[in-house]
Amino acid sequence: MPGIVVFLGPSLDRAEATRILTAVYRPPAARGDLSRAAEEGARIIGLIDGVFFQESAVGHREILQALGRGARVVGASSMGALRAAELHTLGMEGVGRIFRCYRDGIITSDDEVALLFDPEYYHPLSEPLVNIRWAAARAARAGIITPEEEESIVDAAESLYFPERTYPLIVRMAGLTGDRPRAFLRFASEPEQDLKRRDAVEALHRIQEIATEIGI
């Protein structure tokens, strides 16, 4: 019987995740996967990554059923943040900035966290809009780009379909000049600018806290 099951894909490297939390790690969740984890007896279920458009997504009902079985369900970063924002008043726990942005209506669309990824190794092949907003805002505060260039970067990203969102293309579309394209691309590639990764790490630490509390 798995004590902790975490659905994880491109938001965080599996090797890094296992250094933070010992758990049964499964691929991005599709419809029915949380139900199966709960039926297997999981006491904590971490929903980080899930499928969006290629398969049926995790349903609200199965999360509520898992909660009804007594499982603690924690969501963050991607599909987990979205579902936690929708169900936090019904017992699902949300963690991280992306969850709070969904909960507070700052962002609303699934498109904000969607990305293209390698189906075998889960390496990201495009950049989620939430990461682009985060990196552009921090770059503007650091003086790497101007506030006007921040707005141009976000506008360019929003105009693209999610699989096409890559930083080199977005920077070209945004019209950055001089040394700013290279400086921004270098800044955006830093791990600290990956908001989904940051939230996934926070969620794993929170799951570890819960596991300690309930004696797993």
N, C-alpha and C positions, 0 to 999 in steps of 0.2 A: 504494500500500500504506500503510494507516494505521499510524503508529508507536505512537501512544497512543490508545486508545479508552476513553472514560469514560461509563458509564451513569448519568445524573443527571436528577433530577426535582425534587420539592418540597423536598429537603433543603437546597438552595443555589441561589440565583439564578444563572442561566446567565451573565449579564454579569459577575458577581463571580467566577465560576469561571474565565472566560477571562482575567481579569486576573491570576490566580494561575498558571494552567497552560495552555499551548497544546496542544490535543488535539482529536480528533474527538469531539464530545459527541453522545450518542444518548439517546433517551428511556428511562424506567425499563425495565429488562431483563425480558423474558419468556423462557419456555423456548425454547432454541435460539439466542438472541441472542449469547451468549458464544461458542458454537460457530462462528457465522458470523464473528464478529470474529477469532477465532483462525485460521480458514480463510483470511481475507483477509490474514493476515500480521501482525496486531497484535503488537507485542513487549511492550507493557504494557497490561493491561486493568484499569481501575478500576471496580469494582462498588460503587456507592453506593446508588442507588435501584432497586427492582425491583417488579414487580406481585406481589400476594399472593393476593387472593381472586377478582379479576375474570377472570384468565387463569391458565394454568399457570405456576408460578414457575420461576425459574432452577434447573436440576437440578445435583445434585452431580457427576454423571458428566461433564457438559459442562465444568465447571470443571476437573476432573481431566484431561480431554482437552486443554484449553487449556494446562494446566501441562505435559502430556506433549509438546506441540508446542514447548515452550521459552518460552512467554509467562510473564511475571511477572503474577500476578493479585493485586490489592490490594482489600480490602474494608473498608468502614467505614459508620457512620452508620445505615443502615437494613437492607435486605436484604443488603447487603455485609457488615455487622457480623455478622449471623446466620450467613451461609454461612462467613465466615472463622472464626468460633468453632467451627464443625463440622469445618472442613478445615484448620485452621492446622498440625496435625501432619503434613499431607500436602503442604504446600508453598504453600498460599495464605497471604498475609500480611494480618493484621488490624491496623487502626489505630484508636486512639481509645478513649474511655471506654466507649461502648456495646459495642464489641467485647469489651473486657475484662470487662464485666459479664456478657455471654453466656458467654464462655469460662470464667469462674469460677463460673457457676451462680447469680449474684446475681439475674439475670432469666433466664427460660427461654422465654417465650411469644412467638410472632410478633406477637401483639396489642400488645406493648410499643412497637413501632415503626410499627405500621399507622396510616394516617390517610386521610382523604378529601381528594382534591385535584382541581383543575380539570384536565380531560383535555387541554385545548388549551395552557394556559400553565403548568400544574403548580403554580399557587399553592395553598398548603395551605388547606383549608376546615375542617379540624378539627385538634386538637392531639394529637400522639402521647403515649402514657403516659410514656415515658422523659423527655420534656421537662417534663411536669407534675411528676413526682417530683423532677427536678433543680431546677426553679424553686421548688417548695414548700420543699425542704430548704434552699436558699440564702436564701429569704425568712425562714425561721425563724431561721437563724443570724444574719441581719442584724437581727432583732428586729421585722420588719415584720408577722409573724404569730407566734402562739405555737406550741410543739410540738404541742399538741392540735389547733390549727387546721390545721397541716401534715398531721396524720393524717387529719383530716376531709376535706381537699381530695383526698388520694390515695384515700381510701375512696370518695368520690363519683365520681372519675374511673374507678376500677376497676369501679364498678357500671354504667357506661354502655357501650353498644356503640361501637366506635371511631369511626364517622362522627359520633356525637353529642357527642364530647368537645370542647367549647369552653370557654374560661375563664369567660365570663359565666355559663353554665349551671352549671358546676362550683362557682363561688363561691356562687351562690344555694343550691345543694344542700348545700354545706358549712356554711351558716348563719353566715358571718362577719358581724359587726355593726360599727356605728360607721363609722369611716373606713377600717377594714381592707379591705373589698372593693375600694374605689378604689385604695388603696395597693398591694395585692397585684396587681391587674390592671395597674397602671402598671409595677410591677417586672417582672412576667412578660412584658410586651411588649418589654422591652429585648433587643436582639440577643444579648447575653451569656448570656441564659437559654435560648437555643435550642441545646440540646445536640447535636441532629442536625446543625445548621449548623456548630457548632464542630468536630465530628468530620469532617465533609465537607471543611472547609478544611484540617484537619490531613492528611487523606488526599491531597489534591491536592499539598500541599507534599512529602509523602513520595514521591509519584509523580515529582515533579520531581527529587528526589534520585536516585531509581533511574535516571531518564532520563539524568542527568548521568553516573552511574556506568557505564552501558552504552553511552554515546555516541550517544544519539538527539538 
